[in-house]
């Protein structure tokens, strides 16, 4: 299952992303968060990804961040969370 995020992931949109990822994880054992079209992401977006990852781990599911855009790669690198979020090209 792929959940595609687009545009800005910030305080206004992060909860929606988290909810979509968790809904997908409820239905599928493995979910890829396609982040290729994300133009901006802040700490709220990062919290959404981490919350979805925690949900996945608690329920024996798998979440990967797929094809992160440059802003996503930069944030994950700065926070050193890219390995933890299982980033895939």
LUMMAR-953169 format. One record per atom (N, C-alpha, C, O): residue number from 1; atom name; x, z, y. Coordinates in pm, 1 decimal, always signed. Layout:
<sites>
   nr  atom      east        up     north
  NUM    CA         X         Z         Y
...
</sites>
This chain:
<sites>
   nr  atom      east        up     north
    1     N     +84.9      +0.0    -117.5
    1    CA      +0.0      +0.0      +0.0
    1     C     +89.3      +0.0    +123.6
    1     O    +188.5     +72.7    +128.7
    2     N     +54.8     -80.3    +222.2
    2    CA    +129.7     -87.8    +346.9
    2     C     +37.3     -50.7    +462.2
    2     O     -73.5    -102.8    +474.1
    3     N     +85.2     +40.8    +547.3
    3    CA     +16.3     +75.3    +671.3
    3     C    +103.3     +22.9    +783.2
    3     O    +217.7     +65.7    +798.2
    4     N     +50.6     -69.3    +862.1
    4    CA    +128.5    -131.7    +969.4
    4     C     +99.4     -63.3   +1101.9
    4     O     -15.5     -53.7   +1145.1
    5     N    +205.7     -16.0   +1165.4
    5    CA    +195.4     +44.0   +1298.3
    5     C    +242.0     -58.6   +1400.7
    5     O    +336.7    -133.4   +1376.6
    6     N    +174.3     -61.1   +1515.6
    6    CA    +209.6    -157.2   +1620.5
    6     C    +207.4     -89.9   +1756.5
    6     O    +133.7      +6.2   +1778.5
    7     N    +288.5    -141.0   +1847.0
    7    CA    +286.9     -92.5   +1985.1
    7     C    +355.4     +41.4   +2000.1
    7     O    +457.5     +68.2   +1936.8
    8     N    +298.0    +125.0   +2084.7
    8    CA    +357.3    +254.5   +2117.4
    8     C    +300.0    +364.6   +2028.9
    8     O    +178.6    +376.7   +2012.4
    9     N    +389.7    +443.9   +1973.0
    9    CA    +350.0    +560.6   +1894.9
    9     C    +392.4    +682.3   +1976.8
    9     O    +509.4    +720.3   +1979.7
   10     N    +294.1    +741.7   +2042.9
   10    CA    +320.6    +855.6   +2130.1
   10     C    +208.7    +958.0   +2114.1
   10     O    +131.8    +950.9   +2018.2
   11     N    +198.9   +1051.4   +2205.3
   11    CA     +99.6   +1157.8   +2193.2
   11     C     -43.1   +1103.9   +2185.5
   11     O    -130.3   +1168.0   +2126.7
   12     N     -67.3    +989.0   +2243.3
   12    CA    -202.1    +930.6   +2242.3
   12     C    -236.4    +862.8   +2109.4
   12     O    -354.2    +848.1   +2076.9
   13     N    -136.4    +821.7   +2033.0
   13    CA    -162.4    +743.9   +1911.9
   13     C    -106.8    +806.2   +1784.2
   13     O    -140.3    +761.0   +1674.6
   14     N     -23.9    +907.4   +1795.6
   14    CA     +44.8    +963.5   +1678.8
   14     C     -51.7   +1022.9   +1576.5
   14     O     -32.1   +1005.8   +1456.2
   15     N    -155.2   +1092.3   +1622.6
   15    CA    -249.8   +1152.2   +1528.2
   15     C    -321.1   +1045.2   +1446.2
   15     O    -347.3   +1065.1   +1327.6
   16     N    -352.3    +933.1   +1507.9
   16    CA    -417.2    +824.0   +1435.3
   16     C    -324.4    +768.4   +1327.6
   16     O    -368.9    +738.4   +1216.8
   17     N    -195.9    +754.4   +1359.5
   17    CA     -99.9    +706.4   +1260.3
   17     C     -90.7    +805.5   +1144.8
   17     O     -96.8    +766.1   +1028.3
   18     N     -76.2    +933.6   +1176.7
   18    CA     -69.3   +1036.4   +1072.6
   18     C    -192.5   +1030.9    +982.0
   18     O    -180.9   +1034.5    +859.5
   19     N    -309.3   +1022.3   +1043.3
   19    CA    -434.1   +1018.9    +966.1
   19     C    -442.5    +895.8    +876.4
   19     O    -487.6    +904.8    +762.2
   20     N    -399.1    +780.5    +928.0
   20    CA    -401.3    +657.8    +847.2
   20     C    -305.3    +667.9    +729.4
   20     O    -337.1    +624.7    +618.6
   21     N    -187.2    +725.3    +753.9
   21    CA     -89.6    +740.0    +645.9
   21     C    -140.8    +836.5    +539.1
   21     O    -129.3    +809.0    +419.6
   22     N    -196.8    +948.5    +581.4
   22    CA    -247.8   +1046.1    +485.7
   22     C    -365.8    +989.3    +407.6
   22     O    -376.8   +1012.5    +287.2
   23     N    -452.8    +916.4    +473.4
   23    CA    -564.7    +852.1    +402.8
   23     C    -512.3    +754.6    +297.7
   23     O    -565.0    +749.1    +186.5
   24     N    -409.8    +678.6    +331.8
   24    CA    -351.5    +584.3    +235.7
   24     C    -285.9    +659.4    +119.4
   24     O    -296.6    +618.0      +4.0
   25     N    -218.0    +769.9    +150.9
   25    CA    -153.9    +849.1     +45.6
   25     C    -256.3    +915.4     -45.9
   25     O    -227.0    +940.6    -162.7
   26     N    -373.8    +943.4      +4.3
   26    CA    -480.6    +997.6     -79.7
   26     C    -527.6    +894.9    -182.0
   26     O    -576.7    +931.3    -288.9
   27     N    -512.7    +767.8    -149.8
   27    CA    -562.5    +659.6    -234.7
   27     C    -454.5    +594.4    -321.5
   27     O    -485.3    +535.8    -425.3
   28     N    -328.0    +604.6    -279.2
   28    CA    -219.6    +532.2    -345.9
   28     C    -100.1    +624.6    -369.0
   28     O     -73.4    +714.8    -289.7
   29     N     -29.5    +600.5    -478.0
   29    CA     +87.3    +682.1    -511.1
   29     C    +207.2    +651.8    -421.4
   29     O    +292.5    +738.0    -400.5
   30     N    +213.8    +531.2    -369.2
   30    CA    +325.1    +491.9    -283.3
   30     C    +271.0    +417.2    -161.8
   30     O    +186.9    +328.0    -173.1
   31     N    +321.6    +456.4     -46.3
   31    CA    +279.1    +394.7     +79.7
   31     C    +403.2    +360.7    +160.7
   31     O    +496.6    +440.4    +170.1
   32     N    +402.9    +241.3    +218.9
   32    CA    +508.5    +200.6    +311.2
   32     C    +450.0    +196.1    +451.7
   32     O    +347.8    +131.7    +475.4
   33     N    +514.7    +264.0    +543.2
   33    CA    +475.3    +258.7    +683.7
   33     C    +557.3    +147.4    +748.2
   33     O    +675.1    +166.2    +778.5
   34     N    +495.3     +32.3    +768.9
   34    CA    +563.5     -82.1    +829.0
   34     C    +574.6     -56.2    +979.0
   34     O    +474.6     -57.1   +1050.8
   35     N    +696.1     -33.3   +1024.9
   35    CA    +720.6      +2.3   +1164.1
   35     C    +788.2    -111.0   +1241.3
   35     O    +847.2     -87.6   +1346.8
   36     N    +780.1    -232.5   +1189.9
   36    CA    +850.9    -345.6   +1251.2
   36     C    +796.0    -383.6   +1387.8
   36     O    +869.5    -440.0   +1468.8
   37     N    +669.8    -355.0   +1416.1
   37    CA    +608.3    -395.3   +1543.5
   37     C    +593.5    -278.1   +1640.9
   37     O    +520.1    -288.3   +1739.1
   38     N    +662.1    -167.9   +1614.5
   38    CA    +656.5     -52.2   +1705.1
   38     C    +753.2     -76.3   +1820.7
   38     O    +872.2    -100.1   +1799.9
   39     N    +700.7     -69.8   +1941.8
   39    CA    +782.7     -94.9   +2061.3
   39     C    +834.8     +32.8   +2124.9
   39     O    +929.4     +28.9   +2203.5
   40     N    +773.3    +146.8   +2091.5
   40    CA    +814.6    +276.3   +2146.3
   40     C    +768.1    +384.8   +2050.3
   40     O    +658.7    +376.9   +1994.5
   41     N    +851.6    +485.7   +2031.5
   41    CA    +812.6    +601.6   +1951.8
   41     C    +879.3    +724.8   +2011.6
   41     O    +996.8    +721.5   +2048.2
   42     N    +803.2    +833.4   +2021.1
   42    CA    +859.2    +957.4   +2074.4
   42     C    +845.3   +1067.5   +1970.2
   42     O    +816.2   +1040.1   +1853.7
   43     N    +866.3   +1192.3   +2012.2
   43    CA    +863.9   +1303.5   +1917.6
   43     C    +727.2   +1321.1   +1851.9
   43     O    +719.6   +1369.9   +1739.1
   44     N    +620.5   +1283.2   +1919.0
   44    CA    +487.5   +1292.4   +1858.0
   44     C    +477.0   +1194.4   +1740.6
   44     O    +419.1   +1227.1   +1637.0
   45     N    +531.9   +1077.1   +1756.8
   45    CA    +533.2    +980.2   +1647.8
   45     C    +618.9   +1027.6   +1532.1
   45     O    +583.4   +1010.1   +1415.5
   46     N    +731.4   +1087.4   +1565.4
   46    CA    +818.6   +1142.2   +1462.5
   46     C    +747.9   +1253.9   +1386.4
   46     O    +757.9   +1261.6   +1264.0
   47     N    +677.0   +1339.6   +1458.0
   47    CA    +599.7   +1447.0   +1393.3
   47     C    +494.7   +1389.3   +1299.2
   47     O    +471.4   +1444.0   +1191.4
   48     N    +431.8   +1280.3   +1338.5
   48    CA    +330.8   +1216.5   +1253.7
   48     C    +393.7   +1167.3   +1123.5
   48     O    +336.9   +1187.0   +1016.0
   49     N    +509.9   +1103.9   +1132.2
   49    CA    +578.5   +1056.8   +1011.9
   49     C    +620.3   +1172.5    +922.3
   49     O    +606.6   +1165.5    +800.2
   50     N    +671.5   +1279.1    +983.3
   50    CA    +714.2   +1394.5    +905.0
   50     C    +595.9   +1465.9    +840.2
   50     O    +607.2   +1514.2    +727.6
   51     N    +483.1   +1472.9    +909.6
   51    CA    +363.1   +1534.5    +852.1
   51     C    +313.6   +1453.3    +732.3
   51     O    +274.9   +1510.1    +630.2
   52     N    +314.8   +1322.5    +744.9
   52    CA    +272.8   +1236.9    +634.0
   52     C    +370.2   +1249.1    +517.3
   52     O    +328.7   +1249.5    +401.4
   53     N    +498.3   +1259.0    +547.3
   53    CA    +598.6   +1276.4    +442.2
   53     C    +577.6   +1408.6    +369.4
   53     O    +584.4   +1413.8    +246.6
   54     N    +552.1   +1515.0    +444.4
   54    CA    +527.9   +1645.8    +383.4
   54     C    +404.2   +1641.1    +293.8
   54     O    +404.2   +1697.6    +184.4
   55     N    +299.5   +1574.1    +340.1
   55    CA    +179.0   +1557.8    +259.8
   55     C    +212.0   +1484.8    +129.9
   55     O    +168.7   +1525.5     +22.1
   56     N    +288.5   +1377.4    +140.9
   56    CA    +326.1   +1299.2     +23.7
   56     C    +401.5   +1385.5     -77.3
   56     O    +373.2   +1380.5    -197.0
   57     N    +495.6   +1463.0     -29.8
   57    CA    +573.7   +1547.2    -120.1
   57     C    +487.7   +1653.5    -187.5
   57     O    +504.2   +1680.6    -306.5
   58     N    +396.8   +1713.3    -112.5
   58    CA    +308.7   +1817.2    -169.9
   58     C    +217.4   +1761.5    -278.0
   58     O    +177.0   +1833.7    -369.1
   59     N    +185.0   +1633.0    -268.0
   59    CA     +89.2   +1572.5    -359.9
   59     C    +152.9   +1474.7    -458.5
   59     O     +82.4   +1397.5    -523.5
   60     N    +285.4   +1477.7    -469.8
   60    CA    +354.1   +1392.2    -565.7
   60     C    +344.1   +1244.1    -534.1
   60     O    +342.1   +1160.6    -624.5
   61     N    +337.9   +1211.8    -406.2
   61    CA    +328.4   +1072.1    -361.6
   61     C    +461.1   +1030.3    -299.0
   61     O    +553.1   +1111.0    -285.1
   62     N    +469.1    +904.3    -262.0
   62    CA    +592.6    +850.9    -203.5
   62     C    +559.8    +779.9     -71.8
   62     O    +471.8    +694.0     -66.7
   63     N    +631.1    +817.0     +33.4
   63    CA    +617.1    +751.3    +163.6
   63     C    +752.6    +699.2    +206.2
   63     O    +852.2    +771.3    +201.1
   64     N    +756.4    +573.7    +248.1
   64    CA    +878.7    +513.2    +300.4
   64     C    +849.3    +448.9    +434.3
   64     O    +741.8    +392.8    +455.4
   65     N    +945.5    +457.5    +524.4
   65    CA    +937.3    +385.6    +651.8
   65     C   +1000.8    +249.5    +627.6
   65     O   +1119.8    +239.8    +597.7
   66     N    +921.0    +145.3    +640.6
   66    CA    +965.7     +10.0    +607.9
   66     C    +992.8     -71.1    +734.0
   66     O    +913.3     -70.2    +828.0
   67     N   +1104.4    -140.2    +734.9
   67    CA   +1141.1    -234.1    +840.5
   67     C   +1125.6    -173.4    +979.9
   67     O   +1052.0    -227.3   +1062.6
   68     N   +1194.3     -61.7   +1007.1
   68    CA   +1179.5      +2.2   +1137.7
   68     C   +1233.8     -85.3   +1250.7
   68     O   +1340.0    -146.3   +1238.7
   69     N   +1159.6     -89.8   +1358.5
   69    CA   +1203.5    -162.8   +1477.7
   69     C   +1322.6     -88.8   +1539.8
   69     O   +1357.5     +21.7   +1498.2
   70     N   +1382.6    -150.8   +1638.0
   70    CA   +1498.7     -88.3   +1702.6
   70     C   +1465.9     +49.8   +1760.5
   70     O   +1543.8    +142.8   +1739.7
   71     N   +1354.2     +67.5   +1832.3
   71    CA   +1323.6    +202.5   +1883.4
   71     C   +1305.8    +305.7   +1771.8
   71     O   +1345.2    +421.2   +1787.5
   72     N   +1247.9    +265.3   +1661.6
   72    CA   +1229.0    +358.0   +1549.0
   72     C   +1363.7    +390.5   +1486.0
   72     O   +1393.4    +506.9   +1459.3
   73     N   +1445.0    +288.5   +1462.2
   73    CA   +1578.8    +312.1   +1404.8
   73     C   +1661.1    +404.5   +1492.9
   73     O   +1729.5    +494.1   +1443.4
   74     N   +1654.1    +382.4   +1623.5
   74    CA   +1731.4    +464.1   +1716.5
   74     C   +1687.6    +610.4   +1710.2
   74     O   +1772.0    +699.9   +1704.4
   75     N   +1556.4    +635.6   +1711.3
   75    CA   +1507.1    +773.7   +1705.6
   75     C   +1544.7    +840.5   +1573.6
   75     O   +1586.9    +956.2   +1572.3
   76     N   +1529.7    +768.9   +1464.1
   76    CA   +1564.7    +825.8   +1334.2
   76     C   +1714.3    +853.8   +1324.1
   76     O   +1755.0    +953.4   +1264.2
   77     N   +1795.5    +767.1   +1381.8
   77    CA   +1940.2    +789.3   +1380.7
   77     C   +1978.1    +909.2   +1467.3
   77     O   +2059.5    +991.9   +1426.4
   78     N   +1919.8    +918.9   +1586.1
   78    CA   +1949.6   +1031.1   +1675.7
   78     C   +1914.1   +1165.4   +1612.5
   78     O   +1985.3   +1264.4   +1629.1
   79     N   +1803.6   +1166.7   +1540.3
   79    CA   +1757.1   +1291.1   +1479.1
   79     C   +1812.0   +1310.7   +1337.7
   79     O   +1790.1   +1414.3   +1275.0
   80     N   +1883.2   +1209.9   +1289.2
   80    CA   +1941.2   +1210.6   +1154.4
   80     C   +1835.4   +1227.6   +1045.7
   80     O   +1859.3   +1291.0    +942.9
   81     N   +1718.9   +1170.1   +1070.5
   81    CA   +1609.9   +1179.5    +975.1
   81     C   +1589.3   +1052.5    +894.8
   81     O   +1500.3   +1047.4    +809.9
   82     N   +1670.2    +949.0    +919.9
   82    CA   +1649.2    +823.3    +847.3
   82     C   +1659.4    +840.3    +695.8
   82     O   +1576.6    +783.0    +624.9
   83     N   +1756.2    +915.9    +641.3
   83    CA   +1755.6    +931.1    +495.6
   83     C   +1636.0   +1013.9    +446.0
   83     O   +1581.6    +988.0    +338.7
   84     N   +1597.5   +1110.6    +523.6
   84    CA   +1487.1   +1199.1    +484.6
   84     C   +1353.7   +1124.9    +479.8
   84     O   +1266.9   +1156.9    +398.5
   85     N   +1338.3   +1026.5    +566.7
   85    CA   +1214.4    +948.7    +569.6
   85     C   +1221.7    +824.2    +482.4
   85     O   +1131.7    +740.2    +486.0
   86     N   +1327.4    +812.2    +404.8
   86    CA   +1341.0    +701.0    +310.2
   86     C   +1319.0    +566.5    +377.1
   86     O   +1227.1    +492.6    +341.8
   87     N   +1403.2    +535.9    +472.7
   87    CA   +1392.8    +410.8    +546.9
   87     C   +1437.2    +294.4    +459.4
   87     O   +1543.1    +299.1    +396.7
   88     N   +1354.9    +189.8    +456.0
   88    CA   +1389.6     +69.9    +380.2
   88     C   +1394.7     -50.1    +475.0
   88     O   +1316.2     -57.4    +569.5
   89     N   +1486.2    -143.8    +450.6
   89    CA   +1494.5    -261.0    +539.1
   89     C   +1375.4    -352.8    +525.7
   89     O   +1368.4    -455.2    +593.6
</sites>
